[in-house]
Amino acid sequence: MAPRHPDPADSEPGEATGEALAAHLRARSTEFLRALRLHRETGNGASGADGSAEAARALRRSARRVSAGLYTFRGLLEPDWADETRAELAWVSGTLGLEHACAARLDRLLFALHRLSGTTPAPGTVPAPTKATTAAPPAAPLTVGAARAAALLDRRLTLARARAHSTALEALGSARFHALADRIAVLASDVPLAPGAAEADLGPYAAAAEDRLGSAVAALPLVTAGHPYNAQALADGLNPDPAPHPQDGPWHQVRLLLRLHRYAREVPHGAATSAEDPRLRAAGQALNRHRDAAEAAVAAAQAARTARIAPATAYALGVLHADQRHEVEAARFAFQQAWQRRTVPAR
């Protein structure tokens, strides 16, 4: 097991108990119900409606936090109830996240295509550059096939987004979701703590979440990630396989464990604590970039396998795939830098 490193925000032994966990779960459940009410008030509007989109994001945020609390502190709760509720929260969070993921992926890929082809997108058609789109363009700008590649990606991902939107609306109207909403409504006032859990120390459970994160990070090839663009990025970029790259899985797992660690810190300290830690925030942002770039690379590779597309279109999509794999390597480098700043004490 990887050693734990002192964190200035760690709670003192015995500072937080099961009562703090109960208060946390009640507060997050209330946020879930408030977001659900807002979503219903906006009429489950079209995907472009700001109110509906924000309500869906709020639902996902609160669902993730309740689920994380049930997972990390499972030993202080009724285990069967906690497992069943967590599975349902994962279902609704994942379902609601699909539409946003499709939209964000399309924006990312269209901006990258414009950047790689050396063209300027029309105002409002592609999002402005962000930290997630920083890879350098190739020496010779892409000009042939880029427009058709963009059109192909737009058709594929817009269709996927529409299907995800329909799936989300169907899920929110289902008996399964109503049963979950009823369960969360009960949780907002009555947390099923295990016998004796009200006075139990939360410290060991939060420490276990941090240890799981540390062990997962220790298994990553951080030495390789110490170079922003390395030979592995080139090999991945030339690989035409549209399946997710096998090396991405451990990094995605670290992202999830980092989120659990951050959420565990919120229970005794409040949501502002993890947001105020720039090291955890930077590490989380790097892993979000990693996830987005890896999934965008898969989307580009899958589009390149579309039947009967022109060679120039396939070439543009291949370069786009390689570009996103370089973004994956850059995100790994950024995480390595953030994590080393967190764990290596200053001398």
ABEGO torsion letter per residue (X at the ends): XBBBBBBAABBBBGABBAAAAAAAAAAAAAAAAAAAAAAAAAGGBBAABAAAAAAAAAAAAAAAAAAAAAAAAAAABBAAAAAAAAAAAAAAAAAAAAAAAAAAAAAAAAAAAAAAAGBBBBBGABBBBBAABABBBBABBBABGAAAAAAAAAAAAAAAAAAAAAAAAAAAABAAAAAAAAAAAAAAABBBBBBGAAABBAAAAAAAAAAAAAAAAAABBAAAAABABBAAAAAAAABABABBBAAAAAAAAAAAAAAAAAAAAAAAAEAAAAAABAAAAAAAAAAAAAAAAAAAAAAAAAAAABBGBBAAAAAAAAAAAAAAAAAAAAAAAAAAAAAAAAABBBX
